[in-house]
C-alpha cells in the first residue's frame, strides 16, 4: 500500500460528495440544460475517476471492496478522452446511481486506514 492511498481516497470522496451535492434535487432536464452545472459535475467526476484509478493502482484489493470505482474510472476516461461524444444523461445517471454507494465504500476504506 502506498502512503498516498489515503489522499487518493479522500480526494475521491470529497469530489464525489461535491458532485452529489451539485445534483441534489436536480432533475435530468435541469442538468442537461445548465452548462455551468454540467461543467462543474463533470470536473468532479474527472477527479473521482482519476483519484480512484490511482487508489486502485496503490491497492489491488480495493477493486473488490469498491466495485463502483470502476464505473467512476470509466466515466473519467470518457470525459477526458471522448469529450466530443459525452452522453450527459449517462454522466447524470453515473453520479446519482453509482456515487452514493461509492461514497459509502470510500468512507469505510478511510475509516479502516485510520
N, C-alpha and C positions, 0 to 999 in steps of 0.2 A: 504494500500500500504506500502510495506517495504521500508525502507531508502536505501536498497541495489538495488532496482529496476533500478535506472539509471545506476549503474555499470553493472548489467547484460545486459541491453540493449546495452550499449556502448561496452561491450566485444563481444557481438554477432555481432554488426555492424562492429567492427574492423576486426574480423575473417572472416566475410562474404566478406568484401571488399578484404582482402588478398586472399582468395580462388578465387574470381573472377579475381583478378589481375594475379594470378599464371596461370590461364587458358586462359587469354586474347590472342586471336589469335591462340590458340591451337586447333587442330582437335582431335577427339576422338582417332584416331590411335596413335597420338603422346602421348596422355595421357596414353593410355594403355601400350605403350612400354617404358615409362620412370618411373622407380621405384621411383626415388627421387621425381619427380613431384607428383606421386600418393600419396606418403607418406606425402608430405607437404600439399596437398589439403585435404587428409583425416584427418589430425590433425586439420586443421582449421574447417572442418565440425564437428568434435567432439566438438570443443569449441563452435561453433554456436549452436549446438543442446543442449548442457548442459546449456549454458547461457540462451537460450530460455526457456528451461524447468524450470529453476529457476525463470525467469521473469514471466512465466505463473503461477507458484505457488504463486508468490507475488501478482498477479493481474489477477483475473479470466476474467475480461473484455477484456484482451489482446487477448484471443482466437479468438474473432470476428474481432478484428482490425488487427491482424497479422495471417491470415489464413495459410500462408506458413510456419509459425513457427512449425506447427505440422509435416510437412514433414522433417524439419531440425531435430527435436527431434527424429523422427522415424529412420532417417538415422544415427544419432549418436548412437542410440541403436543398430542398425545393426552392425556398425563398432566396437562398444565396446563389444558386446556380441556374435556376429556371425562373428568374424574376419575371420574364415576359410570358410565362404560362401559369402563373399562380392562380389557383382556384380559391378565391377569397372565402367562399362558403365552406370549403374544406378547412381553411385556417380557423374560421369561427368554430366549427364543429370540433376540431382538434383541441382547441383551448377549452371550450365549455364541457366537453365529454372526457377528454383524456387528462387534462391538467389537474382536476380535483384529486383523483387517485394518485397521481404523480406527486402532488404536494404532500399528501399523507405519507407516501413512501420516503420522500426526501426528509421529512420531519423525523421519521423513525430512524433513518440512517444517521442523521446528525446526532440524535439523542444517543444512539448506540456508540458513537465516537466520543461522546463527552465523558 
